[in-house]
Amino acid sequence: MKSNMHHVFHSVAELHSALLLKKPTNPLVSVVRLDDVDLKNSNIVETTAFNFYTIFLKKNFDGKVKYGQQYYDFDSGTMTFFAPKQLITVQDYKPSKLEGWMLVVHSDFIQNYPLGKKIRDYGFFGYAANEALHLSDMEEQTIYGIMKNLQQEIEAIIDRYTQDVVVAHIDLLLNYCNRFYNRQFITRKKVSNDLLIKFESLLAHYFADGIQTKSGLPSVQYFSEHLLVSANYLNDMLKNLTGLTTQQQIHNYIIDKAKELLSTTNLSVSEIAFELGFEYSQSFNKLFKNKTQLTPLEFRQSFN
């Protein structure tokens, strides 16, 4: 593995060449047994990006992966998902017998299938490295089975059914991963609940400290950065625990604050809008009406 370099792999064939593997059977999709990869002598650089969807199931990986500005240790039996052009940095890797699978899928391969659009809805392609999917033994066997079937189908004699079958397998794999992630939210509920408490505290302090009057309304990105999780992961976690997305949580808090100000102060609607961080009072009126079916003035009048 080469260091102090940055490389983008534009094709599956280019990746195979760097890993010292034979030319892929299909130029747009490939399944690689990590057991067959010699990272020590490969031409993979420390910082890499793939111009295609990449899914890893890794075991016995001794090293650190950097995503954004954070470093994370990997343990055995973890799955990670990368959308095209996401930057991955591997450091302190100690060559050992790496086990697992890697699936790479170019978007062109699935673009004419429902999966071509559906794959963008899987939030875990935007999760950070510390939000990897940790599989149970049974789940791991399920993923191993699908990966093995995929590899056999891709490398078999190609006929007019091959692409349909391969796409169906990829769709099945992602559906299982979606199920397993939801299981992980439940089994790691204490961690999730701690994150929810931190989110709610951070949201309350944002307004208590008057940050909104200087920086405007809080964004989803603001909370994900302060909680050291990806925006997608935070959104999925909150939705799993509360039934509401991050943005919905923020909006509900703002509406509650607005109701408090409308019912306990003599501030005008424009002043309240500014107090809550809105640049324009019309935006505040629109959000309030959408959430309560009343305008701010109608809400205030209901208390008189």
C-alpha positions as CSV (number, residue, x, y, z in Angstrom):
1,M,0.0,0.0,0.0
2,K,1.4,3.3,-1.1
3,S,1.3,6.4,1.2
4,N,1.0,10.2,0.8
5,M,-1.0,9.8,-2.4
6,H,-4.6,10.3,-3.5
7,H,-6.2,8.4,-6.3
8,V,-9.7,8.0,-7.8
9,F,-10.6,4.7,-9.4
10,H,-12.8,5.5,-12.3
11,S,-13.5,1.9,-13.5
12,V,-13.8,-1.6,-12.0
13,A,-11.0,-2.8,-14.3
14,E,-8.7,-0.1,-12.9
15,L,-9.4,-1.3,-9.4
16,H,-8.8,-4.9,-10.3
17,S,-5.4,-4.0,-11.8
18,A,-4.4,-2.1,-8.7
19,L,-5.3,-5.1,-6.5
20,L,-3.3,-7.4,-8.8
21,L,-6.4,-9.3,-9.7
22,K,-7.4,-10.7,-13.1
23,K,-9.5,-8.6,-15.4
24,P,-13.2,-8.4,-14.2
25,T,-15.7,-10.5,-16.1
26,N,-18.1,-7.6,-16.2
27,P,-16.7,-4.0,-16.5
28,L,-19.5,-2.5,-14.4
29,V,-19.8,-4.9,-11.4
30,S,-17.5,-7.2,-9.5
31,V,-17.3,-9.2,-6.3
32,V,-13.9,-9.7,-4.8
33,R,-12.9,-12.1,-2.0
34,L,-10.6,-10.0,0.2
35,D,-8.8,-13.2,1.1
36,D,-7.4,-13.1,-2.5
37,V,-6.1,-9.5,-2.1
38,D,-2.5,-8.8,-1.1
39,L,-2.7,-5.2,0.2
40,K,0.9,-5.1,1.0
41,N,2.0,-5.4,-2.6
42,S,-1.0,-3.9,-4.3
43,N,-1.1,-0.4,-5.9
44,I,-3.9,0.9,-3.6
45,V,-2.9,4.2,-2.0
46,E,-3.7,5.5,1.5
47,T,-6.4,7.9,0.3
48,T,-8.8,6.5,-2.2
49,A,-12.1,7.2,-3.8
50,F,-14.2,5.0,-6.1
51,N,-16.3,6.2,-8.9
52,F,-18.9,3.5,-8.1
53,Y,-20.8,2.1,-5.2
54,T,-18.6,0.0,-2.9
55,I,-19.6,-2.3,-0.1
56,F,-17.1,-4.0,2.2
57,L,-17.6,-6.9,4.6
58,K,-14.3,-7.0,6.5
59,K,-12.8,-9.3,9.1
60,N,-9.3,-9.3,10.7
61,F,-8.6,-5.7,9.5
62,D,-5.8,-4.3,11.7
63,G,-5.7,-0.6,10.9
64,K,-7.5,2.7,11.0
65,V,-9.8,4.3,8.5
66,K,-10.2,8.1,8.2
67,Y,-13.6,9.5,7.1
68,G,-13.6,13.3,7.0
69,Q,-11.5,14.5,10.0
70,Q,-12.2,11.5,12.2
71,Y,-10.2,8.2,12.6
72,Y,-11.9,5.0,13.5
73,D,-10.7,1.5,14.5
74,F,-12.3,-1.4,12.7
75,D,-13.0,-4.7,14.4
76,S,-14.0,-7.9,12.8
77,G,-17.3,-8.6,11.1
78,T,-18.1,-5.0,10.0
79,M,-19.8,-3.8,6.8
80,T,-19.2,-0.3,5.4
81,F,-20.8,1.4,2.4
82,F,-19.4,4.1,0.2
83,A,-21.3,6.1,-2.5
84,P,-19.3,7.2,-5.6
85,K,-16.5,9.7,-5.0
86,Q,-16.5,9.4,-1.2
87,L,-12.9,9.8,0.1
88,I,-11.4,6.9,2.2
89,T,-8.1,7.1,4.0
90,V,-6.4,4.0,5.5
91,Q,-3.5,4.4,7.9
92,D,-1.4,2.3,10.2
93,Y,-2.5,-0.9,8.4
94,K,-0.5,-3.9,9.5
95,P,-0.5,-6.5,6.7
96,S,-2.3,-9.7,7.9
97,K,-4.7,-12.2,6.4
98,L,-7.6,-10.1,5.5
99,E,-10.9,-11.8,5.1
100,G,-14.3,-10.9,3.7
101,W,-15.8,-9.5,0.6
102,M,-15.9,-6.4,-1.6
103,L,-18.8,-5.6,-4.0
104,V,-18.4,-2.8,-6.5
105,V,-21.3,-1.6,-8.6
106,H,-21.1,1.2,-11.2
107,S,-24.3,3.2,-11.4
108,D,-24.6,2.5,-15.1
109,F,-25.1,-1.2,-14.3
110,I,-28.4,-0.5,-12.4
111,Q,-29.6,2.7,-14.0
112,N,-32.4,1.0,-16.0
113,Y,-33.7,-0.9,-13.0
114,P,-35.8,0.5,-10.1
115,L,-32.7,-0.1,-7.9
116,G,-31.0,2.7,-9.9
117,K,-33.2,5.2,-8.1
118,K,-33.8,3.2,-4.9
119,I,-30.1,2.9,-4.0
120,R,-30.0,6.6,-3.4
121,D,-32.6,6.2,-0.6
122,Y,-30.3,3.9,1.4
123,G,-29.0,6.3,4.0
124,F,-26.1,4.0,5.0
125,F,-24.2,5.0,1.8
126,G,-23.8,8.3,3.6
127,Y,-22.8,7.0,7.0
128,A,-19.4,7.7,8.4
129,A,-16.9,5.0,9.1
130,N,-17.7,4.8,12.8
131,E,-21.3,4.0,11.9
132,A,-20.4,0.6,10.4
133,L,-22.9,-2.2,10.4
134,H,-21.8,-4.9,13.0
135,L,-23.2,-8.3,12.0
136,S,-24.2,-11.2,14.2
137,D,-22.9,-14.6,13.2
138,M,-26.2,-15.5,11.5
139,E,-26.4,-12.1,9.6
140,E,-22.8,-12.6,8.5
141,Q,-23.6,-16.0,7.0
142,T,-26.5,-14.4,5.2
143,I,-24.3,-11.7,3.6
144,Y,-21.6,-14.3,2.8
145,G,-24.1,-16.4,1.0
146,I,-25.4,-13.5,-1.1
147,M,-21.8,-12.4,-1.9
148,K,-20.8,-15.9,-3.0
149,N,-23.9,-16.3,-5.2
150,L,-23.2,-12.9,-6.7
151,Q,-19.6,-13.8,-7.5
152,Q,-20.7,-17.1,-9.1
153,E,-23.4,-15.4,-11.2
154,I,-21.1,-12.6,-12.4
155,E,-18.3,-15.0,-13.3
156,A,-20.5,-17.5,-15.0
157,I,-21.3,-17.6,-18.7
158,I,-23.2,-14.4,-19.4
159,D,-26.7,-14.7,-20.9
160,R,-29.7,-12.4,-21.3
161,Y,-30.8,-13.2,-17.7
162,T,-27.5,-12.5,-16.0
163,Q,-27.9,-8.8,-15.4
164,D,-31.5,-9.3,-14.0
165,V,-30.3,-11.9,-11.6
166,V,-27.3,-9.9,-10.4
167,V,-29.3,-6.8,-9.9
168,A,-31.9,-8.8,-8.0
169,H,-29.1,-10.2,-5.7
170,I,-27.8,-6.7,-5.1
171,D,-31.3,-5.5,-4.2
172,L,-31.7,-8.4,-1.8
173,L,-28.3,-7.6,-0.2
174,L,-29.2,-4.0,0.4
175,N,-32.7,-4.9,1.8
176,Y,-31.0,-7.3,4.3
177,C,-28.5,-4.5,5.2
178,N,-31.4,-2.1,5.8
179,R,-33.0,-4.7,8.1
180,F,-29.8,-5.4,9.9
181,Y,-29.2,-1.6,10.5
182,N,-32.6,-1.3,12.0
183,R,-31.8,-4.2,14.2
184,Q,-28.6,-2.5,15.2
185,F,-30.5,0.7,16.2
186,I,-32.6,-1.5,18.5
187,T,-29.9,-3.6,20.0
188,R,-27.7,-0.6,20.6
189,K,-30.6,1.4,21.9
190,K,-28.6,2.8,24.9
191,V,-26.1,4.3,22.5
192,S,-28.9,5.7,20.3
193,N,-30.8,7.1,23.3
194,D,-27.6,8.8,24.5
195,L,-27.2,10.4,21.1
196,L,-30.9,11.5,21.2
197,I,-30.4,13.1,24.6
198,K,-27.2,14.9,23.3
199,F,-29.1,16.1,20.2
200,E,-32.0,17.5,22.3
201,S,-29.6,19.2,24.7
202,L,-27.6,20.7,21.8
203,L,-30.8,21.9,20.2
204,A,-32.0,23.5,23.4
205,H,-28.6,25.2,24.0
206,Y,-28.6,26.5,20.4
207,F,-31.6,28.7,21.3
208,A,-30.7,29.3,24.9
209,D,-27.3,30.7,23.9
210,G,-28.8,32.9,21.2
211,I,-26.9,31.3,18.4
212,Q,-29.9,31.5,16.1
213,T,-29.9,35.4,16.2
214,K,-26.3,35.4,14.9
215,S,-26.1,32.3,12.7
216,G,-29.7,31.7,11.7
217,L,-31.8,28.6,12.0
218,P,-29.9,25.4,13.1
219,S,-29.1,23.0,10.2
220,V,-29.0,19.3,10.2
221,Q,-25.3,19.5,9.4
222,Y,-24.7,21.6,12.5
223,F,-25.9,18.8,14.7
224,S,-24.2,16.0,12.8
225,E,-20.8,17.8,13.1
226,H,-21.2,18.5,16.8
227,L,-22.4,15.0,17.5
228,L,-19.6,13.5,15.3
229,V,-22.0,11.4,13.2
230,S,-23.0,11.7,9.6
231,A,-26.2,13.6,8.8
232,N,-27.7,10.4,7.3
233,Y,-27.0,8.3,10.4
234,L,-28.4,11.0,12.7
235,N,-31.5,11.2,10.6
236,D,-32.1,7.5,10.5
237,M,-31.4,7.1,14.2
238,L,-33.8,9.8,15.2
239,K,-36.5,8.5,12.9
240,N,-36.1,5.0,14.3
241,L,-36.4,6.3,17.9
242,T,-39.0,9.0,17.5
243,G,-40.6,8.6,14.2
244,L,-39.4,12.0,13.2
245,T,-36.4,13.1,11.0
246,T,-33.8,15.5,12.2
247,Q,-35.4,18.4,10.3
248,Q,-38.8,17.6,11.7
249,Q,-37.4,17.6,15.2
250,I,-35.8,21.0,14.6
251,H,-39.0,22.4,13.1
252,N,-41.1,21.0,16.0
253,Y,-38.8,22.7,18.5
254,I,-39.0,26.0,16.7
255,I,-42.8,25.8,16.6
256,D,-42.9,25.1,20.4
257,K,-40.6,28.1,21.0
258,A,-42.8,30.3,18.7
259,K,-45.9,29.3,20.6
260,E,-44.3,30.2,23.8
261,L,-43.3,33.6,22.5
262,L,-46.6,34.3,20.9
263,S,-48.5,33.4,24.1
264,T,-46.3,35.0,26.7
265,T,-44.8,38.1,25.1
266,N,-46.0,41.2,23.2
267,L,-43.3,40.8,20.5
268,S,-44.6,41.3,17.0
269,V,-44.6,38.4,14.6
270,S,-41.6,39.9,12.7
271,E,-39.7,40.2,16.0
272,I,-40.5,36.7,17.0
273,A,-39.3,35.5,13.5
274,F,-36.0,37.3,14.0
275,E,-35.7,36.0,17.6
276,L,-36.0,32.4,16.3
277,G,-33.4,32.9,13.5
278,F,-35.6,33.4,10.5
279,E,-34.2,35.8,7.9
280,Y,-37.7,36.6,6.6
281,S,-40.9,36.7,8.6
282,Q,-42.8,35.2,5.6
283,S,-40.8,32.0,6.0
284,F,-41.7,31.8,9.7
285,N,-45.4,32.4,8.9
286,K,-45.3,29.6,6.2
287,L,-43.7,27.1,8.6
288,F,-46.0,27.9,11.4
289,K,-49.1,27.7,9.3
290,N,-47.9,24.4,7.8
291,K,-47.4,22.9,11.3
292,T,-50.4,24.3,13.2
293,Q,-52.9,25.1,10.4
294,L,-53.0,28.6,12.0
295,T,-51.1,31.8,11.2
296,P,-49.0,33.2,14.1
297,L,-51.6,36.0,14.6
298,E,-54.5,33.5,14.6
299,F,-52.7,31.4,17.2
300,R,-52.1,34.5,19.4
301,Q,-55.7,35.6,19.1
302,S,-56.9,32.2,20.3
303,F,-55.4,33.2,23.7
304,N,-57.4,36.4,23.9
